[in-house]
Amino acid sequence: MSKTILANVDGFTPCIDILTKEYGIMTAAVFGRVWRYCQWERGVCDASLETIAVELQMGYMTILRHIKMLVKDGYLKDLTPELRNKPHTYQDTGKVHVVMSVLAGLSERESGSTTEIDPGLPEREMKKVIKKVIKKESSRKRDARLDHPALIAYKIEARLHVPIAWRDEVIDTVDNPERFRGLVHDWIGHGWNKQNIQGMLEAYSNGGISKNGRSKPKRVSILDKLAEEMRNG
């Protein structure tokens, strides 16, 4: 028996289940049409509301009402909110992807543990979970310490960020980021563990690898460091 394969269809407008369930088929269709335009080269929707209305066989005011709702709830972003009497430019915020990830049962990291989200939760409970994840995603902030020259120097050479537990110590120890960058470069060149931050800081404090008094700096892992701190109270 033959079946319709979307890859072979010349154009389609998706109606995403989570939007249909939350707002109804008309809102889902409006989002789907805007989303289609966002897949073009510019990554945004410049189509007029009149055009979308004709394409979906809906009224102009209906399209406007649903788009305003999608913008208000964060699914779309109006990049031209001050524009008057001309088509606005809308962008897909990616919020649908976050929601769908939850519904697909993807893992959510919380307090260092992994919790599986059950897609079979009751609708009310699922909404609570979705709102919690979205709030967490939107409030996540970049560590401002990563802009410190010493941490940038390490990042350039190691192609990694300094682990969170060591960032303050690197900032407090390194008074010459360029010298530290050179040390990290030489350290990695010797084939030593580029994540051994303590070893690098010891070598830096002792004047560098060549003046360290060892052919190969002692490797002390973070676990060893924590164990020593526990022994010392």
CORLINNOR-V179450 format. One record per pair of residues at least 12 apart in sequence whose ideal C-beta (glycine too) atoms are under 10 Angstrom apart, sorted by sequence separation. I is the first residue (numbers start at 0). GAP is how many residues later the second one is. If there is no record, write none. Layout:
<<I:GAP> <I:GAP>>
This chain:
<<14:12> <15:12> <18:12> <19:12> <32:12> <47:12> <48:12> <50:12> <51:12> <75:12> <76:12> <77:12> <78:12> <104:12> <116:12> <149:12> <153:12> <186:12> <187:12> <201:12> <14:13> <15:13> <18:13> <33:13> <48:13> <49:13> <76:13> <77:13> <103:13> <104:13> <105:13> <116:13> <153:13> <183:13> <186:13> <198:13> <13:14> <14:14> <32:14> <36:14> <48:14> <51:14> <75:14> <76:14> <102:14> <104:14> <114:14> <147:14> <185:14> <202:14> <12:15> <13:15> <14:15> <15:15> <36:15> <47:15> <48:15> <51:15> <74:15> <75:15> <76:15> <101:15> <103:15> <104:15> <145:15> <150:15> <198:15> <201:15> <202:15> <12:16> <14:16> <15:16> <35:16> <75:16> <76:16> <100:16> <102:16> <116:16> <144:16> <145:16> <150:16> <153:16> <183:16> <186:16> <201:16> <12:17> <13:17> <14:17> <70:17> <74:17> <75:17> <76:17> <101:17> <144:17> <149:17> <152:17> <182:17> <185:17> <186:17> <191:17> <198:17> <199:17> <12:18> <13:18> <14:18> <32:18> <33:18> <36:18> <48:18> <74:18> <76:18> <102:18> <142:18> <182:18> <198:18> <201:18> <12:19> <13:19> <15:19> <29:19> <32:19> <35:19> <70:19> <73:19> <74:19> <75:19> <101:19> <142:19> <144:19> <147:19> <150:19> <183:19> <189:19> <197:19> <198:19> <11:20> <12:20> <32:20> <69:20> <70:20> <72:20> <73:20> <74:20> <75:20> <147:20> <149:20> <150:20> <153:20> <179:20> <182:20> <183:20> <188:20> <197:20> <198:20> <12:21> <13:21> <66:21> <73:21> <74:21> <107:21> <142:21> <145:21> <149:21> <152:21> <155:21> <179:21> <182:21> <186:21> <195:21> <197:21> <198:21> <12:22> <13:22> <29:22> <32:22> <44:22> <69:22> <70:22> <72:22> <73:22> <109:22> <144:22> <147:22> <148:22> <149:22> <181:22> <185:22> <186:22> <195:22> <197:22> <198:22> <12:23> <28:23> <29:23> <32:23> <66:23> <69:23> <102:23> <109:23> <144:23> <147:23> <149:23> <150:23> <152:23> <153:23> <156:23> <157:23> <179:23> <185:23> <195:23> <196:23> <197:23> <11:24> <31:24> <63:24> <73:24> <74:24> <101:24> <107:24> <142:24> <149:24> <152:24> <156:24> <172:24> <179:24> <182:24> <185:24> <191:24> <192:24> <195:24> <197:24> <10:25> <32:25> <69:25> <107:25> <144:25> <148:25> <149:25> <151:25> <152:25> <155:25> <156:25> <178:25> <182:25> <189:25> <190:25> <191:25> <195:25> <196:25> <28:26> <29:26> <69:26> <102:26> <109:26> <144:26> <147:26> <149:26> <150:26> <152:26> <153:26> <154:26> <156:26> <157:26> <173:26> <181:26> <182:26> <189:26> <192:26> <194:26> <195:26> <197:26> <28:27> <98:27> <101:27> <102:27> <105:27> <108:27> <148:27> <149:27> <152:27> <153:27> <156:27> <157:27> <169:27> <172:27> <173:27> <181:27> <182:27> <189:27> <191:27> <194:27> <197:27> <28:28> <29:28> <98:28> <101:28> <107:28> <148:28> <149:28> <152:28> <155:28> <156:28> <168:28> <172:28> <175:28> <178:28> <179:28> <192:28> <196:28> <28:29> <33:29> <100:29> <147:29> <148:29> <150:29> <151:29> <152:29> <153:29> <154:29> <155:29> <156:29> <157:29> <158:29> <165:29> <168:29> <171:29> <172:29> <174:29> <178:29> <182:29> <25:30> <32:30> <98:30> <99:30> <101:30> <149:30> <152:30> <153:30> <156:30> <157:30> <166:30> <169:30> <173:30> <186:30> <44:31> <98:31> <101:31> <148:31> <149:31> <152:31> <156:31> <165:31> <169:31> <172:31> <173:31> <25:32> <29:32> <33:32> <97:32> <98:32> <100:32> <101:32> <148:32> <152:32> <156:32> <162:32> <164:32> <165:32> <168:32> <172:32> <29:33> <33:33> <43:33> <45:33> <161:33> <28:34> <29:34> <32:34> <44:34> <45:34> <98:34> <159:34> <162:34> <165:34> <169:34> <26:35> <29:35> <30:35> <43:35> <51:35> <94:35> <97:35> <98:35> <158:35> <159:35> <161:35> <165:35> <25:36> <29:36> <30:36> <33:36> <43:36> <50:36> <97:36> <100:36> <157:36> <25:37> <28:37> <29:37> <49:37> <156:37> <157:37> <26:38> <27:38> <30:38> <37:38> <47:38> <48:38> <51:38> <97:38> <161:38> <12:39> <25:39> <26:39> <29:39> <30:39> <47:39> <48:39> <94:39> <97:39> <157:39> <25:40> <26:40> <29:40> <34:40> <46:40> <47:40> <97:40> <153:40> <33:41> <34:41> <45:41> <46:41> <12:42> <23:42> <26:42> <27:42> <33:42> <44:42> <45:42> <46:42> <94:42> <157:42> <12:43> <22:43> <26:43> <44:43> <45:43> <46:43> <93:43> <94:43> <153:43> <10:44> <30:44> <43:44> <44:44> <45:44> <30:45> <43:45> <44:45> <92:45> <22:46> <26:46> <29:46> <43:46> <44:46> <153:46> <22:47> <41:47> <43:47> <44:47> <26:48> <42:48> <43:48> <41:49> <42:49> <22:50> <18:51> <21:51> <22:52> <36:52> <37:52> <21:53> <36:53> <37:53> <38:53> <18:54> <37:54> <149:54> <34:55> <36:55> <18:56> <33:56> <165:56> <168:56> <17:57> <33:57> <34:57> <164:57> <33:58> <15:59> <30:59> <162:59> <165:59> <73:60> <164:60> <30:61> <34:61> <164:61> <73:64> <30:65> <27:68> <18:77> <21:77> <17:78> <15:80> <18:80> <17:81> <18:81> <17:82> <20:82> <15:83> <16:83> <15:84> <17:84> <17:85> <16:86> <21:101> <20:102> <20:105> <21:105> <20:106> <17:108> <21:108> <17:112>>
